[in-house]
C-alpha cells in the first residue's frame, strides 16, 4: 500500500516529464519542416536553372540561324523575289503587246514555209471528209489553184486554204485521201492534233485561228464554210475599209433561239446559261465572218481558257463579248442569195 507521500512524488514526476516531451516534439517537427522547405526550394531552384539554360541555348541557336540567313540565304531570297516580280511584269507587258498587234521576232521568223510578209487576209474554208465535190466546186468557182493561188497571195495579199482535222483512226483511208488530195493541190491546213467530228467544229474553228495567226502575218483572218461561194475582190475591198480598226469582228450579226431539247438539231447543252429568254447574244453568222489580227492573237494567247459552245459561230462571238472589240454588222456578209456585186452566197 502506497503512502500519500509516495503518490504525490509520482504525480510530480509525471507532471515534470510532460512539458519536456512536448518541447522535444515541437523541435523535431520544426527541424523536419525546415529540412523539407530547403529540399523543395533547392529542387525548384535547380529546375529554374535548367529552364534558364534551355532558353539561353535555344536563343543562342536561333540567333545563329538568323545570322546565317542574314548573310547568304536572305540575299538569295530577296533576289529571287525581285526576279519573280520582274518576270511577272515582263509577262504582262508581253501579253499586252501581243493583244495590241505586236508579234515577237521569234514568232515572225519561225521557219514553216509560210509567207511572213504582211497580208490582207488569211481565209480558212472549214471542210471535212467526204466533201471533195464541194472543194472541187469551190476551186472551179472562186478559189484559184496551182500558180494562181500563189499569185493571189503575192499580188492581193490573200491566202486561201481548206481546213481539216484527222481521222479518229489516224492514218486510215480517210487521212490518206486528204494527204493525196493535198499533194496535188497544196491548198490545205491539216490540223494534225484535231480529230474530225461534228461536235468538235467549234474547237476546230478555234484551232484554225490559232494556226493561221501563228503562221501568217495578216490584217484579217476569215472563216468560211465549204458551201459558200465568195467574190474575192469584193471581200478584199470590204475588209480594206476596216483597216483602221485594231480590234474588229465583222459578219452578218444575229442572235437566234437557244434550243434546250436534246433531240433538236441545234441543241445547246449549255442552254441554261443564256437566261430565261433562251436567246443567244449577238454574234456573226457562221457562213462567213472575219476578225482582225489582234483578236486572232487574243484567241491564240488564251486558247486554253476559251470555252466553246455547241456551235462555232456562237463560240467565236462569246470570246469577244467582254473585250473592247468593235462588232460590225456587215450586210454583204449575209450570204442568203447571189446577186451582181454580192460578196458571198450560200449554196
Secondary structure, DSSP 8 states (H G I E B T S, - for coil): ---HHHHHHHHHHHHHHHHHHHHHHHHHHHHHHHHHHHHHHHHHHHHHHHHHHHHHHHHHHHHHHHHHIIIIIHHHHHHHHHHHHHHHHHHHHHHHHHHTT---HHHHT--SSS--SEEEEEEEEE--TT-HHHHHHHHHHT---THHHHHHHHHH-EEEEEEEEE-SSTTSHHHHHHHHHHHHH--EEEEEEEE--GGGHHHHHHHHHHHHHHH-EEEEEEEEETTEEE-HHHHHHHHHTTTT-SSEEEEEEE--B-B--TTSTTB-TTGGGGTTTTB--SEEEEEEEEEEHHHHHHHHHTTTT----SSHHHHHHHHHTTSS-EEEE-GGG--SS--TT-SEEE-
